[in-house]
Amino acid sequence: MPLFVLSYKRFDKYPVLTFGYGHPLYPKFVTFVWHTFECRPSDKSLVALALVMIFFLTTAGNVKKVIVTLLVLAATLQVNAQATQVLFVKAGAQGNGTSWNSSMDLQTALQTAKYGTTIWVASGVYTPTRSYDRNATFHIKDGIILLGGFAGNETSEAQRNPAINVTTLSGNIGNLNIPEDNVYNVVYTQNVKDVRVDGFVISGGYANVTADKGIRYSTGAGWFNEAVRGGFSAPIISNCTFSKNTAFFGAGLANISLNDGTNQAKVFNCNFNENAAVLEGGAILSFSNQSVCNVEISNCNIIQNFASYGAGIYSEAINSGTTCPRFLKNNIDFNKASSEGGSFFATRVAGSVCNPQFSGNNVGPNNSSFVGNDIMIQKTPMIDANSTVAQPAPPVMRSRN
């Protein structure tokens, strides 16, 4: 019986599959060979199917087919690995993006990138357009990894430092001294299952058009992330700062689910400060309309944001929608609501579900509301023993039915 050794380990970026095959008694028949491959999410189904086939073939004693299966798996993963591309970006560059010396501009990189591309972005300020087009945005397609914080000479992702090499995605176009002509949304994603963005400052979005919630012109000035028409959207957003964005709804980050979409964005280690919503969700908005919006916000600082309702966080479900976001170990303070919910506001209409979950959060004493309470909830979130809530009054029940 030949010897097969397989391991599957999780590292910082993607799981790594290692396998070896050989025959301890007949080394001349086939030598022992090792293969190690980084497995992107798109490889998971392939790896699972191959492992199942290997198990049954080994049980049946069909050695040749096991070896063929391993070789096919190795070849396929190798092709996928070779398809992974890195593009290099510097502000104002016009190269082909194949190296730092041949850097391209960010908008070109996003437009030409294929599924599986990683984009390294050097420090600087980047705007979606050099014209006066307010519809311009950084549209991140599915399968893209966008990394900021590079100085422009690194050879590995681990060498970057976003705190020192500040990389800003800015909506400030046109007249730099006024916000009214800025882009509506700095960043835009729709139905993305495999997107990761890390190490950016996102600022200057201005979604100031009077329109319904969930429309780009009024919502998500910093980042508008939507799951629509039965689609699924789950970008991973980490180590980013959302600052000085303005909208009617969800000024910093808006996670929207419409028409049977499912939104499961994950946001961690981010800062939200000085974002302002005319109506709802100064820093973060989670909104479902006949769909599901179950995002996760963890280890974030939500500080000094403004709105009429839910200056820090606003969550809502309508038309049989479900909005059940999870808030884990966040710091929420110095947020101000001109009406209700300085730190947090949750509501729903009849037939919908809005049940946020709190765990290990620190809601500071400096959140404020002009009327009502600092935390306004329609259905009580789960606040565990590890959460600290400092406020002048306890949460109250509120319904908009």
Steps between C-alpha positions, in 0.01 A plus 500: 500500500648840404541772756296821470555794733274807496474806720280807487606797712370853540745788479449878499379528143364172363509133598794297373461145372802269516500144376754234417479164330737210450557132576727418795573146371536578130688830464577420136129486421443860610719723710354693792383839376377799699269778379401811693242745371325810628128435467285801417129484587426407140709180546304368800248294304773351282710397799201352684394295197854372445539394864171309488610324181837412653333353808271268306766402248748420775238293682437310178872443453514675163852641528539626144180705511602654832831613350324638192255690720787654698685599184190662349438687826862618507487621140171685551615674817824592329307666217289689753812612685659625181182690419536704821623843396646794691455851363707790634343844541639846565316832484522649151691205354431386142690173468372146448497413871739205482748649752547804721713658228217447251211591732158588365225720641240348731193545281672324209608217729145445627358506148753253355535267799366148459365265766788406729698823453668668797561874469781663702441872546777739607434789737331807354158648429289334232175633351264299275524757220696804391186653353186639666296178470329446835389151394862384488596246767759238581301197384658187646404188307470154651820307564718807560733559796580868547784585740618846603788613718796434271796736471553389140803272524375197692537142382244344734166593652645466851736794441227762460402742778162674454552717808814658352422471129154656509300402193186706447205431273342843472175623350620860494488599134417828329541796733711363784369760743134394490344153543185548292671393177670192646420150371188333639681181606874462541489117487232277347450123515210286383450125552865430583584172671879518501620856555746618765594864559762591759699806599318805359355831609161551330378857510325782318195317366191720472167328428280807537210431263158473661399144410384176657724305731713249312550724195864583429442873462369524858673211676846368582724797423814324620415148385178374344488119524188332367357153451222510242281277281569184697873569512742453788746765617762442769805725463759489776598850609787535746739762637322783321393845617169650388516873561311816402244342268153653468171346387131491574539137611804298610764765449808289577400148394163382369426128478183464292294191411222526244283260299593174675867588533718384790759735648756353739784752493766467769665813636775488761778716642356809333445858612186703432530866591341831402251350256165678478157378383215745454254232607621152601829325569786744543772235502335171396166405346363146468178486299292217356197528274346160427843345549766419761769728646703321768830683509770476767681801648782419743789671677413836346511852642178688424573848624355848448245434227174687444145421379139573582447134592775254588807722484731207558301206362160469336332166417164449330290230333189557284272298271564161666873570509745373759773716651697326772844661517759393756703760689801355679754681719450847352562836666204736446525851641459875435230439238215751483142460378288808444197283574544147640764232532832673547690173501253251354154482344313189380152476356276295272156500345239231562592161357874574497776402741760734644695335779853638543736310728746673732797327661797651679437857381591815689229763456650812656325767707552781249245391239205737495148541362292816491182306585438142605772264610853440381416142400166463325392147415190337359599152610748460783846397380693245697735702722726254678676541831820609327342811347531835675214741436531844659191711439258720691204268444450130418395386150130533421263323267407692188295404196429672170211272409 
